[in-house]
Amino acid sequence: MQNPTHIIKKPLLTEKGTFASSEFNRHCFLVDRLARKDAIKAAVEELYGVRVIDVATQNRKGKRKRTRFGWVVESTTKKATVKIHPEDTIELL
């Protein structure tokens, strides 16, 4: 198993994610592209000390941007939405 800090890169703090965390107890993280759901679950449980119920992942394709030197392609990333137990909380701010 990899180090949990290599699997979980950073939490994603967006408007939609903040609403989901307060209403539905779901938190979004930017994760390693090769990480599987069971590894993401173990990493979140170890880093934040919470019980994870479910993990959903999305592969986000990198977008093309035009610069004055030509086209640049952003890197492809992976986003994980983690549902935690109702009695547990994660304080990201």
Secondary structure, 3 states (H helix, E strand, C coil): CCCHHHHEEEECCCHHHHHHHHHCCEEEEEECCCCCHHHHHHHHHHHHCCCEEEEEEEEECCCEEEECCEEEECCCEEEEEEEECCCCCCCCC
